[in-house]
């Protein structure tokens, strides 16, 4: 199964954006994410719409945070990415005819809902300033191998 690394990638980029203190281009940030600038811009579109980042075109332009790290939660970022699936677990069918299958579906749905609620609660409590490194790490020296 392929892992969805967008949340981890974007958190990484947002922390670099904060440390830079100046706009960073899509090219620089895409390199940090290990992708190309077009994919980076597509990924960041939801964050821009959510008011977490903004971008300016032209000379001296680029991406910057729209709010301080202490005002952005992990849940904000997760939601701006469209709430990627947490689990790859699913039911055999949505409308089970068999009583056993219906019971399995019910317990699976309830358990997944509880897990998602716990995830949302924890991610809603964590702001990005709490995961930022204490010493700056230049984005230009961090590139994919």
Protein Blocks (a to p, Z undefined) as FASTA:
>chain_A
ZZdfklmmmmmmmmmmmmnopacdfklmmmmnopafklmmmmmmmmmmnopaccdedehi
acddfbdfklccfklmmmmnopaafbfcdcfbfbdfblklmmmmmmmmmmmmmmmmmmmm
mmmmpcfklmpcfbdcdfklmccZZ
